[in-house]
């Protein structure tokens, strides 16, 4: 992979990881449009470490507070949060291991990506519409173990390109009664163990298999992803204070239909 393509994919990763449009779908589509080989699930997982760095940097104060609370006041909502983040990641890890062959293979078909963009776009619109206008919302301090497991199960759907990890987790949190900004905040925090685990594993496996050869591309992609992810997080947290998800839903549906059209006329190949 050339360095310019690695930088482009890092930019795409950063801009789409935390908004509900599916970064994995865009990382699958962009190389196809450029008639380049699929970068693969491993490359995607590794450059997501840049997004991890952005989350840690943006929510640094929150992370310090919950880390201190875990030892000083383990029974409080803040003290339980680190354990909730780990527990919420378990469904993703289990499903990822069970379906690893499919995640790296047939589930990367552009037909599946297009279908998920459209289908989950409709789901996002419906949930956002259904949960809007509530008289009151649950504070994030009231999150329970059952909530965390349900949000974790929603996160595991993101193994299919086109679903969106942030979209799945935020939508589940909305259904559970949380406000958009709190839903997004928990979604971003929940991404930390998920991204760290998959990224570190894929980086170790890739370097063991290919040696130092891909390091320049991985560093470029990861660095660009970090910068663009931070900008995307800051923008989205402001955006959600006064906007709905309708625009994202429309974008997903339009992209999915356009992708199906490109496949139908032979401009793109499914795999």
NUMIGU-909930 format. One line per 2 residues: number of its first residue (from 1); their letters; for each residue z, x, y of C-alpha. Coordinates in Angstrom, 1 decimal. Example, Ala and Ser with C-alpha at 12.3 -4.5 7.8 and 13.67 -1.06 7.14 Angstrom:
// residues 2
1	as	7.8 12.3 -4.5  7.1 13.7 -1.1
//
This chain:
// residues 271
1	xx	0.0 0.0 0.0  -0.9 1.3 3.5
3	xx	1.8 1.7 6.1  0.3 -0.9 8.4
5	xx	0.3 -3.5 5.6  4.0 -2.6 4.8
7	xx	4.8 -3.1 8.5  3.0 -6.4 8.7
9	xx	4.8 -7.7 5.6  8.1 -6.5 7.1
11	xx	7.3 -8.5 10.2  6.4 -11.6 8.2
13	xx	9.6 -11.2 6.1  11.8 -10.9 9.2
15	xx	10.3 -13.9 11.0  10.3 -16.2 8.1
17	xx	13.4 -15.3 6.0  15.9 -17.5 8.0
19	xx	13.7 -20.3 9.2  12.9 -23.0 6.6
21	xx	9.3 -22.1 6.0  9.7 -19.8 2.9
23	xx	9.4 -16.0 3.4  8.3 -15.6 -0.2
25	xx	5.4 -18.0 0.4  4.2 -16.1 3.5
27	xx	4.6 -12.8 1.8  2.4 -14.2 -1.0
29	xx	-0.2 -15.8 1.3  -0.7 -13.0 3.8
31	xx	-1.9 -10.3 1.4  -4.2 -12.9 -0.2
33	xx	-5.8 -13.8 3.1  -6.4 -10.1 3.7
35	xx	-7.8 -9.7 0.2  -5.0 -7.3 -0.7
37	xx	-3.1 -7.4 -4.0  0.1 -9.4 -4.2
39	xx	3.0 -7.1 -3.0  5.1 -8.5 -5.8
41	xx	8.6 -9.9 -6.1  10.2 -6.4 -6.2
43	xx	8.7 -5.3 -2.8  9.8 -8.6 -1.3
45	xx	13.4 -8.2 -2.6  13.6 -4.6 -1.3
47	xx	12.4 -5.3 2.2  14.8 -8.2 2.4
49	xx	17.5 -5.5 2.8  16.2 -5.3 6.4
51	xx	17.1 -9.0 6.8  20.5 -8.2 5.2
53	xx	21.1 -5.6 7.9  20.2 -8.1 10.6
55	xx	22.6 -10.8 9.2  25.5 -8.2 9.1
57	xx	24.7 -7.1 12.6  24.5 -10.6 14.1
59	xx	27.5 -12.0 12.3  29.6 -8.8 12.4
61	xx	32.6 -10.5 14.1  32.6 -13.4 11.6
63	xx	32.5 -10.9 8.7  35.3 -8.9 10.1
65	xx	37.4 -12.0 10.6  36.9 -13.4 7.1
67	xx	37.5 -9.9 5.5  40.8 -9.6 7.3
69	xx	41.8 -13.2 6.5  41.1 -12.6 2.8
71	xx	44.1 -10.2 2.8  46.3 -11.6 5.6
73	xx	45.9 -15.3 4.9  44.1 -15.8 1.5
75	xx	44.9 -19.5 1.4  43.1 -20.3 4.6
77	xx	39.5 -21.4 4.9  38.6 -18.1 6.4
79	xx	40.5 -16.2 3.6  38.6 -18.1 1.0
81	xx	35.2 -17.6 2.5  34.4 -14.2 0.8
83	xx	35.1 -15.7 -2.6  33.0 -18.8 -1.7
85	xx	30.1 -16.5 -0.8  30.3 -14.8 -4.1
87	xx	30.7 -18.0 -6.1  27.7 -19.6 -4.2
89	xx	25.5 -16.7 -5.3  26.3 -17.1 -9.0
91	xx	23.7 -19.9 -9.6  20.9 -17.8 -8.1
93	xx	21.8 -14.8 -10.2  22.0 -16.8 -13.4
95	xx	18.7 -18.7 -12.8  17.0 -15.5 -11.7
97	xx	17.9 -13.7 -14.9  16.9 -16.6 -17.1
99	xx	13.6 -17.2 -15.3  12.8 -13.6 -14.3
101	xx	9.6 -13.4 -16.3  8.3 -16.6 -14.6
103	xx	9.5 -15.7 -11.2  7.5 -12.4 -11.3
105	xx	4.6 -14.1 -13.0  3.2 -17.6 -13.1
107	xx	5.5 -19.1 -10.5  3.7 -16.8 -7.9
109	xx	0.5 -18.9 -8.3  -0.8 -20.0 -4.9
111	xx	-1.2 -23.5 -6.3  2.6 -23.6 -6.9
113	xx	3.2 -22.1 -3.5  1.1 -24.7 -1.7
115	xx	2.7 -27.5 -3.6  6.2 -26.3 -2.8
117	xx	5.3 -25.9 0.9  4.1 -29.5 1.1
119	xx	6.7 -31.1 -1.2  9.7 -29.3 0.2
121	xx	8.4 -29.9 3.7  8.6 -33.6 3.1
123	xx	12.1 -33.1 1.7  13.2 -31.2 4.7
125	xx	11.9 -33.8 7.1  13.5 -36.7 5.1
127	xx	16.9 -35.0 4.9  16.9 -34.0 8.6
129	xx	15.9 -37.5 9.5  18.5 -39.1 7.2
131	xx	21.4 -36.9 8.5  20.6 -37.1 12.2
133	xx	22.7 -39.1 14.6  25.9 -39.0 12.6
135	xx	29.0 -39.9 14.7  30.8 -36.9 13.4
137	xx	30.3 -33.8 11.2  32.5 -31.9 8.9
139	xx	33.7 -28.6 10.3  32.8 -25.6 8.3
141	xx	36.6 -24.9 7.8  36.6 -28.0 5.4
143	xx	34.0 -26.5 3.0  35.2 -26.9 -0.6
145	xx	34.4 -25.2 -3.9  32.3 -28.1 -4.9
147	xx	30.3 -27.8 -1.7  29.7 -24.1 -2.3
149	xx	28.5 -24.7 -5.9  26.0 -27.4 -4.7
151	xx	24.7 -25.2 -1.9  24.5 -22.3 -4.4
153	xx	22.4 -24.5 -6.7  20.1 -25.3 -3.8
155	xx	19.7 -21.6 -3.1  18.5 -20.9 -6.6
157	xx	15.5 -23.2 -6.0  14.2 -20.5 -3.6
159	xx	13.2 -18.3 -6.6  10.0 -20.4 -6.5
161	xx	7.8 -19.2 -3.6  7.3 -22.0 -1.1
163	xx	10.8 -23.6 -1.4  12.7 -21.6 1.2
165	xx	16.2 -20.2 0.6  17.4 -21.1 4.0
167	xx	15.7 -24.5 3.8  17.4 -25.4 0.5
169	xx	20.9 -24.3 1.5  20.8 -25.8 5.0
171	xx	19.5 -29.1 3.7  22.2 -29.3 1.0
173	xx	24.8 -28.5 3.7  23.4 -31.3 5.9
175	xx	23.6 -33.7 3.0  27.3 -32.7 2.5
177	xx	28.0 -33.6 6.1  27.9 -30.4 8.1
179	xx	26.2 -29.9 11.4  22.9 -28.0 11.7
181	xx	24.5 -24.9 13.3  27.3 -24.7 10.8
183	xx	24.9 -25.3 7.9  22.7 -22.5 9.2
185	xx	25.7 -20.2 9.7  26.9 -20.6 6.1
187	xx	23.4 -20.3 4.8  23.0 -16.9 6.6
189	xx	26.3 -15.7 5.3  25.5 -16.8 1.8
191	xx	22.3 -14.7 2.0  24.4 -11.5 2.1
193	xx	25.4 -11.1 -1.5  22.1 -12.6 -2.8
195	xx	19.9 -10.2 -0.8  22.2 -7.2 -1.4
197	xx	22.3 -7.8 -5.1  18.5 -8.4 -5.7
199	xx	17.4 -5.8 -3.2  19.6 -3.0 -4.5
201	xx	18.6 -3.8 -8.1  14.9 -3.8 -7.3
203	xx	15.1 -0.6 -5.2  16.9 1.2 -8.0
205	xx	14.4 0.0 -10.6  11.4 0.8 -8.4
207	xx	12.5 4.3 -7.6  13.3 5.0 -11.2
209	xx	9.9 3.8 -12.3  7.7 5.2 -9.5
211	xx	9.8 8.0 -8.0  9.7 8.7 -4.2
213	xx	6.1 7.7 -3.8  6.7 4.2 -2.3
215	xx	9.6 5.2 -0.1  7.6 5.4 3.2
217	xx	6.2 1.9 2.7  9.6 0.5 1.7
219	xx	11.3 2.1 4.7  8.7 0.9 7.2
221	xx	8.7 -2.7 5.7  12.5 -2.8 5.7
223	xx	12.9 -1.4 9.2  10.5 -3.9 10.7
225	xx	12.1 -6.7 8.7  15.5 -5.8 10.2
227	xx	14.3 -6.0 13.8  12.3 -9.2 13.4
229	xx	15.1 -10.8 11.3  17.6 -10.2 14.0
231	xx	15.3 -11.8 16.6  14.7 -14.8 14.3
233	xx	18.4 -15.4 13.7  19.2 -15.3 17.4
235	xx	16.4 -17.7 18.2  17.2 -20.1 15.4
237	xx	20.9 -20.4 16.2  20.0 -21.4 19.8
239	xx	17.2 -23.7 18.6  19.4 -25.7 16.3
241	xx	21.8 -26.7 19.0  19.3 -29.2 20.4
243	xx	16.3 -29.4 18.0  15.5 -31.0 14.7
245	xx	13.6 -29.5 11.7  10.5 -31.8 12.2
247	xx	8.3 -29.0 13.5  9.1 -26.8 10.5
249	xx	8.3 -29.6 8.1  4.9 -30.3 9.8
251	xx	4.1 -26.6 9.8  4.9 -26.4 6.1
253	xx	2.8 -29.4 5.2  -0.2 -28.2 7.2
255	xx	0.0 -24.7 5.7  0.2 -26.1 2.2
257	xx	-2.8 -28.4 2.7  -4.8 -25.5 4.3
259	xx	-3.9 -23.3 1.3  -5.0 -25.9 -1.2
261	xx	-8.3 -26.2 0.7  -8.8 -22.4 0.7
263	xx	-8.2 -22.4 -3.1  -10.5 -25.4 -3.6
265	xx	-13.5 -23.7 -1.9  -12.8 -20.4 -3.6
267	xx	-11.7 -18.4 -0.5  -8.6 -17.4 -2.4
269	xx	-7.7 -16.9 -6.0  -4.5 -18.4 -7.4
271	x	-3.0 -15.2 -8.8
//
